[in-house]
Amino acid sequence: MDYPVTPAVRLLRERKVEFEAHLYAYEERGGTRHSAATLGVDEHAVVKTLVMETDGRKPLVVLMHGDREVSTKNLARAIGAKSVEPCDPQAAQKHTGYLVGGTSPLATRTRLAVYAERTIFELPQIYINGGKRGFLVSLNPRDLRALLAVEEVDVGIEKT
């Protein structure tokens, strides 16, 4: 299969991490529900990469199950910030080097703190953005932990 060679893919290859590429028709505002349905996988196993910033304007990445939302209140408490909120798309792109909708936590332009919902690591396999819209890579979540200095958090809440 022909798939894009993004900075994320280069990092996976460089570190000899086993992964599988999955391409799908990207849909604006389709989110993880669309990618999961298109690929025929459980949305809980599709991990979204969210770029946020603290009240001190410090950018960070949060990895969350596709079928959950981040409690920014609980996240702020967990990381010792007054508040945390999503970055605007331009700032997110500047920090990561990726277009919103194609953001991978791997090989970001700026080294960002990465917080991941603890239960992601209980899954046998996850689907995470490979660095381009309409492109996910599946891999063992423990490999993700080995690639990134991940801090585990419990900040996931049911989608409203």
N, CA and C atoms as an extended XYZ file, in Angstrom:
480
Properties=species:S:1:pos:R:3:atomname:S:1:resname:S:1:resid:I:1 pbc="F F F"
N         0.845       -1.183        0.000 N   MET     1
C         0.000        0.000        0.000 CA  MET     1
C         0.889        1.244        0.000 C   MET     1
N         0.513        2.188       -0.801 N   ASP     2
C         1.229        3.444       -0.902 CA  ASP     2
C         0.653        4.403        0.133 C   ASP     2
N         1.473        4.852        1.063 N   TYR     3
C         0.982        5.787        2.072 CA  TYR     3
C         2.000        6.914        2.248 C   TYR     3
N         1.570        8.046        2.811 N   PRO     4
C         2.465        9.195        2.936 CA  PRO     4
C         3.625        8.924        3.899 C   PRO     4
N         4.786        9.430        3.556 N   VAL     5
C         5.936        9.312        4.451 CA  VAL     5
C         6.065       10.651        5.168 C   VAL     5
N         5.448       10.714        6.330 N   THR     6
C         5.407       11.917        7.154 CA  THR     6
C         6.543       11.862        8.181 C   THR     6
N         6.794       12.937        8.909 N   PRO     7
C         7.788       12.865        9.991 CA  PRO     7
C         7.454       11.740       10.985 C   PRO     7
N         6.166       11.522       11.259 N   ALA     8
C         5.748       10.457       12.185 CA  ALA     8
C         6.152        9.084       11.642 C   ALA     8
N         5.910        8.850       10.361 N   VAL     9
C         6.263        7.567        9.733 CA  VAL     9
C         7.785        7.386        9.753 C   VAL     9
N         8.518        8.456        9.471 N   ARG    10
C         9.989        8.369        9.504 CA  ARG    10
C        10.482        7.957       10.886 C   ARG    10
N         9.868        8.534       11.926 N   LEU    11
C        10.254        8.196       13.298 CA  LEU    11
C         9.949        6.727       13.596 C   LEU    11
N         8.764        6.262       13.203 N   LEU    12
C         8.399        4.859       13.431 CA  LEU    12
C         9.383        3.921       12.737 C   LEU    12
N         9.740        4.246       11.503 N   ARG    13
C        10.688        3.409       10.754 CA  ARG    13
C        12.071        3.435       11.393 C   ARG    13
N        12.507        4.647       11.756 N   GLU    14
C        13.823        4.846       12.371 CA  GLU    14
C        13.973        4.022       13.648 C   GLU    14
N        12.891        4.001       14.458 N   ARG    15
C        12.926        3.279       15.738 CA  ARG    15
C        12.491        1.819       15.584 C   ARG    15
N        12.260        1.413       14.335 N   LYS    16
C        11.864        0.026       14.015 CA  LYS    16
C        10.616       -0.433       14.780 C   LYS    16
N         9.623        0.463       14.812 N   VAL    17
C         8.345        0.158       15.465 CA  VAL    17
C         7.417       -0.449       14.425 C   VAL    17
N         6.831       -1.576       14.774 N   GLU    18
C         5.875       -2.214       13.870 CA  GLU    18
C         4.587       -1.418       13.845 C   GLU    18
N         4.135       -1.093       12.642 N   PHE    19
C         2.873       -0.375       12.503 CA  PHE    19
C         2.241       -0.753       11.181 C   PHE    19
N         0.944       -0.481       11.088 N   GLU    20
C         0.219       -0.703        9.844 CA  GLU    20
C        -0.413        0.622        9.431 C   GLU    20
N        -0.328        0.952        8.143 N   ALA    21
C        -0.893        2.201        7.633 CA  ALA    21
C        -2.347        1.987        7.208 C   ALA    21
N        -3.177        2.976        7.502 N   HIS    22
C        -4.597        2.925        7.145 CA  HIS    22
C        -4.999        4.263        6.529 C   HIS    22
N        -5.360        4.231        5.257 N   LEU    23
C        -5.820        5.445        4.581 CA  LEU    23
C        -7.339        5.410        4.485 C   LEU    23
N        -7.958        6.563        4.596 N   TYR    24
C        -9.406        6.659        4.448 CA  TYR    24
C        -9.731        8.042        3.899 C   TYR    24
N       -10.941        8.211        3.396 N   ALA    25
C       -11.363        9.507        2.853 CA  ALA    25
C       -11.637       10.452        4.010 C   ALA    25
N       -10.782       11.457        4.141 N   TYR    26
C       -10.915       12.430        5.226 CA  TYR    26
C       -12.213       13.219        5.055 C   TYR    26
N       -12.860       13.468        6.164 N   GLU    27
C       -14.106       14.244        6.140 CA  GLU    27
C       -13.975       15.372        7.153 C   GLU    27
N       -14.107       16.609        6.658 N   GLU    28
C       -14.060       17.778        7.546 CA  GLU    28
C       -15.061       17.594        8.676 C   GLU    28
N       -14.619       17.750        9.898 N   ARG    29
C       -15.447       17.595       11.099 CA  ARG    29
C       -15.972       16.168       11.312 C   ARG    29
N       -15.420       15.204       10.588 N   GLY    30
C       -15.855       13.810       10.744 CA  GLY    30
C       -15.318       13.184       12.018 C   GLY    30
N       -14.121       13.627       12.409 N   GLY    31
C       -13.512       13.154       13.651 CA  GLY    31
C       -13.279       11.660       13.698 C   GLY    31
N       -13.127       11.168       14.926 N   THR    32
C       -12.820        9.748       15.114 CA  THR    32
C       -14.009        8.857       14.786 C   THR    32
N       -15.220        9.390       14.895 N   ARG    33
C       -16.400        8.580       14.555 CA  ARG    33
C       -16.319        8.168       13.089 C   ARG    33
N       -15.973        9.142       12.228 N   HIS    34
C       -15.875        8.876       10.787 CA  HIS    34
C       -14.725        7.910       10.486 C   HIS    34
N       -13.536        8.166       11.027 N   SER    35
C       -12.397        7.296       10.715 CA  SER    35
C       -12.634        5.879       11.234 C   SER    35
N       -13.202        5.748       12.427 N   ALA    36
C       -13.484        4.420       12.988 CA  ALA    36
C       -14.486        3.662       12.126 C   ALA    36
N       -15.555        4.353       11.720 N   ALA    37
C       -16.589        3.716       10.894 CA  ALA    37
C       -16.014        3.309        9.542 C   ALA    37
N       -15.224        4.191        8.945 N   THR    38
C       -14.638        3.904        7.630 CA  THR    38
C       -13.683        2.716        7.684 C   THR    38
N       -12.901        2.642        8.756 N   LEU    39
C       -11.921        1.548        8.880 CA  LEU    39
C       -12.519        0.309        9.541 C   LEU    39
N       -13.758        0.420       10.028 N   GLY    40
C       -14.420       -0.724       10.660 CA  GLY    40
C       -13.781       -1.117       11.980 C   GLY    40
N       -13.366       -0.117       12.765 N   VAL    41
C       -12.770       -0.396       14.080 CA  VAL    41
C       -13.553        0.333       15.164 C   VAL    41
N       -13.362       -0.096       16.406 N   ASP    42
C       -14.030        0.508       17.549 CA  ASP    42
C       -13.479        1.920       17.765 C   ASP    42
N       -14.373        2.901       17.897 N   GLU    43
C       -13.933        4.285       18.086 CA  GLU    43
C       -13.096        4.454       19.361 C   GLU    43
N       -13.295        3.583       20.332 N   HIS    44
C       -12.531        3.629       21.583 CA  HIS    44
C       -11.035        3.385       21.324 C   HIS    44
N       -10.719        2.623       20.261 N   ALA    45
C        -9.325        2.300       19.922 CA  ALA    45
C        -8.680        3.360       19.024 C   ALA    45
N        -9.497        4.302       18.524 N   VAL    46
C        -8.952        5.399       17.721 CA  VAL    46
C        -8.580        6.509       18.706 C   VAL    46
N        -7.304        6.844       18.739 N   VAL    47
C        -6.809        7.813       19.709 CA  VAL    47
C        -6.611        9.163       19.032 C   VAL    47
N        -7.294       10.173       19.571 N   LYS    48
C        -7.135       11.504       18.977 CA  LYS    48
C        -5.990       12.250       19.662 C   LYS    48
N        -5.327       13.086       18.868 N   THR    49
C        -4.214       13.908       19.333 CA  THR    49
C        -4.726       15.332       19.456 C   THR    49
N        -4.831       15.820       20.673 N   LEU    50
C        -5.366       17.157       20.914 CA  LEU    50
C        -4.246       18.080       21.380 C   LEU    50
N        -4.126       19.222       20.719 N   VAL    51
C        -3.104       20.200       21.114 CA  VAL    51
C        -3.794       21.257       21.961 C   VAL    51
N        -3.307       21.405       23.180 N   MET    52
C        -3.902       22.343       24.126 CA  MET    52
C        -2.813       23.237       24.697 C   MET    52
N        -3.230       24.230       25.484 N   GLU    53
C        -2.235       25.047       26.166 CA  GLU    53
C        -2.737       25.424       27.552 C   GLU    53
N        -1.773       25.649       28.437 N   THR    54
C        -2.105       26.034       29.808 CA  THR    54
C        -2.374       27.530       29.859 C   THR    54
N        -2.838       27.991       31.017 N   ASP    55
C        -3.058       29.421       31.225 CA  ASP    55
C        -1.757       30.202       31.007 C   ASP    55
N        -0.618       29.553       31.212 N   GLY    56
C         0.677       30.178       30.975 CA  GLY    56
C         1.107       30.073       29.519 C   GLY    56
N         0.186       29.706       28.652 N   ARG    57
C         0.403       29.556       27.198 CA  ARG    57
C         1.449       28.492       26.851 C   ARG    57
N         1.591       27.496       27.728 N   LYS    58
C         2.521       26.398       27.471 CA  LYS    58
C         1.769       25.313       26.691 C   LYS    58
N         2.207       25.009       25.450 N   PRO    59
C         1.497       24.000       24.646 CA  PRO    59
C         1.771       22.579       25.143 C   PRO    59
N         0.804       21.714       24.941 N   LEU    60
C         0.937       20.307       25.318 CA  LEU    60
C         0.025       19.473       24.432 C   LEU    60
N         0.273       18.174       24.441 N   VAL    61
C        -0.543       17.241       23.656 CA  VAL    61
C        -1.283       16.329       24.616 C   VAL    61
N        -2.552       16.079       24.311 N   VAL    62
C        -3.343       15.120       25.082 CA  VAL    62
C        -3.808       14.029       24.126 C   VAL    62
N        -3.566       12.776       24.499 N   LEU    63
C        -4.030       11.635       23.708 CA  LEU    63
C        -5.253       11.060       24.411 C   LEU    63
N        -6.359       10.976       23.667 N   MET    64
C        -7.626       10.562       24.261 CA  MET    64
C        -8.358        9.597       23.339 C   MET    64
N        -9.084        8.641       23.953 N   HIS    65
C        -9.942        7.731       23.189 CA  HIS    65
C       -10.881        8.565       22.319 C   HIS    65
N       -11.159        8.074       21.115 N   GLY    66
C       -12.045        8.786       20.202 CA  GLY    66
C       -13.444        8.986       20.740 C   GLY    66
N       -13.902        8.059       21.584 N   ASP    67
C       -15.273        8.147       22.091 CA  ASP    67
C       -15.358        8.840       23.457 C   ASP    67
N       -14.290        9.554       23.825 N   ARG    68
C       -14.279       10.276       25.100 CA  ARG    68
C       -13.865       11.732       24.859 C   ARG    68
N       -14.132       12.568       25.834 N   GLU    69
C       -13.682       13.957       25.799 CA  GLU    69
C       -12.699       14.158       26.939 C   GLU    69
N       -11.950       15.245       26.855 N   VAL    70
C       -10.997       15.583       27.913 CA  VAL    70
C       -11.673       16.546       28.880 C   VAL    70
N       -11.613       16.227       30.173 N   SER    71
C       -12.055       17.179       31.186 CA  SER    71
C       -10.878       18.132       31.385 C   SER    71
N       -10.982       19.337       30.820 N   THR    72
C        -9.871       20.290       30.924 CA  THR    72
C        -9.647       20.703       32.388 C   THR    72
N       -10.715       20.684       33.177 N   LYS    73
C       -10.605       21.005       34.613 CA  LYS    73
C        -9.722       19.957       35.308 C   LYS    73
N       -10.028       18.673       35.052 N   ASN    74
C        -9.244       17.594       35.670 CA  ASN    74
C        -7.815       17.569       35.138 C   ASN    74
N        -7.643       17.879       33.859 N   LEU    75
C        -6.305       17.902       33.274 CA  LEU    75
C        -5.476       19.010       33.922 C   LEU    75
N        -6.050       20.199       34.044 N   ALA    76
C        -5.338       21.317       34.671 CA  ALA    76
C        -4.911       20.928       36.087 C   ALA    76
N        -5.829       20.314       36.822 N   ARG    77
C        -5.533       19.881       38.193 CA  ARG    77
C        -4.391       18.860       38.183 C   ARG    77
N        -4.446       17.906       37.254 N   ALA    78
C        -3.439       16.835       37.183 CA  ALA    78
C        -2.039       17.354       36.855 C   ALA    78
N        -1.967       18.429       36.072 N   ILE    79
C        -0.643       18.920       35.661 CA  ILE    79
C        -0.223       20.183       36.407 C   ILE    79
N        -1.051       20.610       37.363 N   GLY    80
C        -0.694       21.765       38.184 CA  GLY    80
C        -0.811       23.098       37.473 C   GLY    80
N        -1.776       23.208       36.561 N   ALA    81
C        -2.012       24.484       35.872 CA  ALA    81
C        -3.336       25.066       36.379 C   ALA    81
N        -3.502       26.373       36.207 N   LYS    82
C        -4.778       26.999       36.603 CA  LYS    82
C        -5.874       26.545       35.656 C   LYS    82
N        -5.542       26.541       34.344 N   SER    83
C        -6.521       26.118       33.354 CA  SER    83
C        -5.810       25.572       32.121 C   SER    83
N        -6.555       24.812       31.333 N   VAL    84
C        -6.058       24.254       30.081 CA  VAL    84
C        -7.182       24.405       29.070 C   VAL    84
N        -6.832       24.804       27.862 N   GLU    85
C        -7.849       24.896       26.813 CA  GLU    85
C        -7.230       24.533       25.471 C   GLU    85
N        -8.084       24.146       24.505 N   PRO    86
C        -7.552       23.785       23.185 CA  PRO    86
C        -6.848       24.976       22.529 C   PRO    86
N        -5.777       24.687       21.809 N   CYS    87
C        -5.063       25.719       21.032 CA  CYS    87
C        -5.909       26.071       19.819 C   CYS    87
N        -5.729       27.277       19.305 N   ASP    88
C        -6.401       27.571       18.045 CA  ASP    88
C        -5.632       26.823       16.943 C   ASP    88
N        -6.305       26.519       15.815 N   PRO    89
C        -5.677       25.701       14.767 CA  PRO    89
C        -4.314       26.209       14.282 C   PRO    89
N        -4.145       27.529       14.151 N   GLN    90
C        -2.861       28.063       13.679 CA  GLN    90
C        -1.747       27.777       14.687 C   GLN    90
N        -2.041       27.991       15.972 N   ALA    91
C        -1.040       27.736       17.016 CA  ALA    91
C        -0.709       26.247       17.061 C   ALA    91
N        -1.738       25.407       16.955 N   ALA    92
C        -1.517       23.953       16.981 CA  ALA    92
C        -0.603       23.545       15.831 C   ALA    92
N        -0.843       24.102       14.649 N   GLN    93
C        -0.020       23.769       13.482 CA  GLN    93
C         1.418       24.266       13.675 C   GLN    93
N         1.561       25.452       14.240 N   LYS    94
C         2.881       26.021       14.483 CA  LYS    94
C         3.685       25.128       15.441 C   LYS    94
N         3.034       24.653       16.507 N   HIS    95
C         3.720       23.817       17.506 CA  HIS    95
C         4.068       22.428       16.980 C   HIS    95
N         3.161       21.848       16.187 N   THR    96
C         3.343       20.450       15.786 CA  THR    96
C         3.935       20.274       14.396 C   THR    96
N         3.690       21.239       13.509 N   GLY    97
C         4.114       21.074       12.122 CA  GLY    97
C         3.092       20.295       11.310 C   GLY    97
N         1.973       19.936       11.933 N   TYR    98
C         0.925       19.172       11.257 CA  TYR    98
C        -0.340       20.010       11.130 C   TYR    98
N        -1.094       19.758       10.059 N   LEU    99
C        -2.395       20.395        9.876 CA  LEU    99
C        -3.398       19.802       10.861 C   LEU    99
N        -4.282       20.637       11.400 N   VAL   100
C        -5.332       20.138       12.283 CA  VAL   100
C        -6.156       19.122       11.483 C   VAL   100
N        -6.443       17.983       12.096 N   GLY   101
C        -7.126       16.897       11.388 CA  GLY   101
C        -6.113       15.864       10.919 C   GLY   101
N        -4.837       16.240       10.975 N   GLY   102
C        -3.754       15.339       10.590 CA  GLY   102
C        -2.620       15.394       11.603 C   GLY   102
N        -2.955       15.766       12.836 N   THR   103
C        -1.934       15.929       13.865 CA  THR   103
C        -1.537       14.596       14.476 C   THR   103
N        -0.249       14.306       14.423 N   SER   104
C         0.304       13.119       15.069 CA  SER   104
C         1.081       13.581       16.293 C   SER   104
N         1.095       12.774       17.359 N   PRO   105
C         1.912       13.150       18.522 CA  PRO   105
C         3.397       12.835       18.272 C   PRO   105
N         3.662       12.121       17.180 N   LEU   106
C         5.028       11.686       16.868 CA  LEU   106
C         5.748       12.719       16.012 C   LEU   106
N         6.993       12.989       16.348 N   ALA   107
C         7.853       13.874       15.552 CA  ALA   107
C         7.242       15.253       15.348 C   ALA   107
N         6.770       15.850       16.429 N   THR   108
C         6.222       17.199       16.340 CA  THR   108
C         7.366       18.196       16.151 C   THR   108
N         7.060       19.323       15.532 N   ARG   109
C         8.068       20.352       15.253 CA  ARG   109
C         8.739       20.813       16.549 C   ARG   109
N         7.916       21.097       17.560 N   THR   110
C         8.410       21.499       18.875 CA  THR   110
C         8.223       20.308       19.802 C   THR   110
N         9.159       20.093       20.703 N   ARG   111
C         9.004       18.996       21.665 CA  ARG   111
C         7.936       19.408       22.683 C   ARG   111
N         6.845       18.664       22.714 N   LEU   112
C         5.728       19.007       23.588 CA  LEU   112
C         5.542       17.957       24.673 C   LEU   112
N         5.071       18.391       25.835 N   ALA   113
C         4.705       17.444       26.890 CA  ALA   113
C         3.510       16.647       26.368 C   ALA   113
N         3.518       15.329       26.580 N   VAL   114
C         2.427       14.480       26.099 CA  VAL   114
C         1.753       13.800       27.290 C   VAL   114
N         0.441       14.025       27.391 N   TYR   115
C        -0.371       13.398       28.435 CA  TYR   115
C        -1.328       12.440       27.740 C   TYR   115
N        -1.413       11.230       28.254 N   ALA   116
C        -2.270       10.224       27.624 CA  ALA   116
C        -3.223        9.637       28.650 C   ALA   116
N        -4.458        9.453       28.223 N   GLU   117
C        -5.440        8.786       29.074 CA  GLU   117
C        -4.894        7.397       29.406 C   GLU   117
N        -4.809        7.099       30.689 N   ARG   118
C        -4.192        5.858       31.190 CA  ARG   118
C        -4.720        4.588       30.506 C   ARG   118
N        -6.038        4.538       30.260 N   THR   119
C        -6.660        3.316       29.734 CA  THR   119
C        -6.271        3.011       28.279 C   THR   119
N        -5.648        3.975       27.587 N   ILE   120
C        -5.184        3.716       26.220 CA  ILE   120
C        -4.186        2.550       26.215 C   ILE   120
N        -3.378        2.485       27.270 N   PHE   121
C        -2.319        1.470       27.322 CA  PHE   121
C        -2.829        0.083       27.685 C   PHE   121
N        -4.129       -0.023       27.983 N   GLU   122
C        -4.741       -1.330       28.261 CA  GLU   122
C        -5.227       -1.988       26.978 C   GLU   122
N        -5.288       -1.228       25.888 N   LEU   123
C        -5.776       -1.759       24.614 CA  LEU   123
C        -4.678       -2.573       23.921 C   LEU   123
N        -5.065       -3.617       23.172 N   PRO   124
C        -4.059       -4.411       22.458 CA  PRO   124
C        -3.464       -3.667       21.267 C   PRO   124
N        -4.263       -2.771       20.686 N   GLN   125
C        -3.822       -2.024       19.507 CA  GLN   125
C        -4.576       -0.700       19.461 C   GLN   125
N        -3.867        0.354       19.027 N   ILE   126
C        -4.527        1.649       18.867 CA  ILE   126
C        -4.326        2.153       17.448 C   ILE   126
N        -5.192        3.057       17.053 N   TYR   127
C        -5.123        3.728       15.749 CA  TYR   127
C        -4.889        5.194       16.059 C   TYR   127
N        -3.794        5.735       15.556 N   ILE   128
C        -3.438        7.113       15.871 CA  ILE   128
C        -3.027        7.828       14.599 C   ILE   128
N        -3.185        9.134       14.553 N   ASN   129
C        -2.898        9.855       13.321 CA  ASN   129
C        -1.440        9.699       12.908 C   ASN   129
N        -1.253        9.455       11.615 N   GLY   130
C         0.081        9.262       11.064 CA  GLY   130
C         0.711       10.529       10.525 C   GLY   130
N         0.044       11.673       10.728 N   GLY   131
C         0.641       12.940       10.320 CA  GLY   131
C         0.045       13.560        9.077 C   GLY   131
N        -1.119       13.062        8.672 N   LYS   132
C        -1.787       13.615        7.493 CA  LYS   132
C        -3.282       13.327        7.625 C   LYS   132
N        -4.101       14.231        7.103 N   ARG   133
C        -5.546       13.996        7.142 CA  ARG   133
C        -5.879       12.743        6.352 C   ARG   133
N        -6.721       11.886        6.939 N   GLY   134
C        -7.120       10.654        6.254 CA  GLY   134
C        -6.075        9.554        6.340 C   GLY   134
N        -5.211        9.618        7.361 N   PHE   135
C        -4.127        8.641        7.489 CA  PHE   135
C        -3.890        8.296        8.960 C   PHE   135
N        -4.248        7.064        9.324 N   LEU   136
C        -3.988        6.581       10.677 CA  LEU   136
C        -2.973        5.453       10.617 C   LEU   136
N        -2.234        5.276       11.699 N   VAL   137
C        -1.356        4.116       11.816 CA  VAL   137
C        -1.821        3.324       13.036 C   VAL   137
N        -1.822        1.996       12.903 N   SER   138
C        -2.164        1.176       14.066 CA  SER   138
C        -0.871        0.608       14.619 C   SER   138
N        -0.810        0.575       15.946 N   LEU   139
C         0.378        0.043       16.607 CA  LEU   139
C         0.038       -0.367       18.028 C   LEU   139
N         0.995       -1.009       18.663 N   ASN   140
C         0.837       -1.420       20.042 CA  ASN   140
C         1.019       -0.167       20.905 C   ASN   140
N         0.088        0.124       21.818 N   PRO   141
C         0.210        1.344       22.609 CA  PRO   141
C         1.497        1.402       23.442 C   PRO   141
N         2.039        0.241       23.808 N   ARG   142
C         3.296        0.238       24.569 CA  ARG   142
C         4.449        0.785       23.730 C   ARG   142
N         4.366        0.603       22.400 N   ASP   143
C         5.391        1.190       21.525 CA  ASP   143
C         5.285        2.710       21.544 C   ASP   143
N         4.058        3.199       21.627 N   LEU   144
C         3.844        4.643       21.692 CA  LEU   144
C         4.471        5.199       22.964 C   LEU   144
N         4.275        4.493       24.058 N   ARG   145
C         4.838        4.912       25.344 CA  ARG   145
C         6.363        4.938       25.267 C   ARG   145
N         6.938        3.974       24.552 N   ALA   146
C         8.395        3.916       24.416 CA  ALA   146
C         8.936        5.059       23.547 C   ALA   146
N         8.141        5.508       22.577 N   LEU   147
C         8.572        6.580       21.664 CA  LEU   147
C         8.464        7.969       22.276 C   LEU   147
N         7.454        8.157       23.110 N   LEU   148
C         7.177        9.478       23.680 CA  LEU   148
C         7.331        9.433       25.190 C   LEU   148
N         7.763       10.523       25.753 N   ALA   149
C         7.808       10.619       27.217 CA  ALA   149
C         6.381       10.943       27.654 C   ALA   149
N         5.567        9.911       27.773 N   VAL   150
C         4.145       10.087       28.058 CA  VAL   150
C         3.891       10.105       29.555 C   VAL   150
N         3.074       11.047       29.976 N   GLU   151
C         2.617       11.043       31.355 CA  GLU   151
C         1.162       10.598       31.319 C   GLU   151
N         0.851        9.548       32.084 N   GLU   152
C        -0.511        9.023       32.086 CA  GLU   152
C        -1.399        9.840       33.022 C   GLU   152
N        -2.627       10.090       32.557 N   VAL   153
C        -3.596       10.860       33.341 CA  VAL   153
C        -4.966       10.171       33.278 C   VAL   153
N        -5.835       10.539       34.192 N   ASP   154
C        -7.229       10.066       34.189 CA  ASP   154
C        -8.113       11.290       34.020 C   ASP   154
N        -8.335       11.702       32.775 N   VAL   155
C        -9.095       12.932       32.529 CA  VAL   155
C       -10.193       12.736       31.484 C   VAL   155
N       -10.443       11.479       31.100 N   GLY   156
C       -11.452       11.202       30.084 CA  GLY   156
C       -12.852       11.224       30.680 C   GLY   156
N       -13.781       11.822       29.942 N   ILE   157
C       -15.176       11.830       30.350 CA  ILE   157
C       -16.045       11.426       29.157 C   ILE   157
N       -17.240       10.937       29.441 N   GLU   158
C       -18.172       10.559       28.368 CA  GLU   158
C       -18.438       11.764       27.477 C   GLU   158
N       -18.567       11.520       26.179 N   LYS   159
C       -18.929       12.604       25.260 CA  LYS   159
C       -20.332       13.053       25.570 C   LYS   159
N       -20.534       14.376       25.494 N   THR   160
C       -21.892       14.890       25.783 CA  THR   160
C       -22.641       15.147       24.503 C   THR   160
